[in-house]
Amino acid sequence: MEYDIASIRMAQFKDPMTSLILSILVGSLGVDRFYLGDIGLGVGKLLTCGGAYIWWLIDIFLIQDATKKKNMELLLMF
């Protein structure tokens, strides 16, 4: 029990606000997806300039939910 609590405290959860700021400022370069650990999507956004900026614009609205989903997946691993 005590080990589980310590493990959760040590887990590195991502901040949804940080991912939103990254998405707005440098999302066309895929930095927001690299931050979340989605390397494939990050490379895709980098090579296509954010999908001709369409993918970048859509991701501004979806990135916070994606961050929360990644945090939930991390939490369920414990």
C-alpha positions, 0 to 999 in steps of 0.5 A: 500500500505504501509502495503504491502511494510512493510510486504514484507520487514519483510518476511524472504526470503532464500538465494540461495547461503546459501542453496547451501553451506548447500547442499554441506556441510551437504545436506546428513543430509537434513539440506538444506531441513530443511532450506527451510522448507521442513520438510518431504524431510529433514527427508527423506534425513536424514533417507536415508543418502541423498538417498545413496548420490544420492539424495544429489548429485542431490539436489546440482544442484536443490537446488538453483531453489527450494530456488527461488521457495520457495521465490516466493511462499512467495512473492505471499502470500502478 
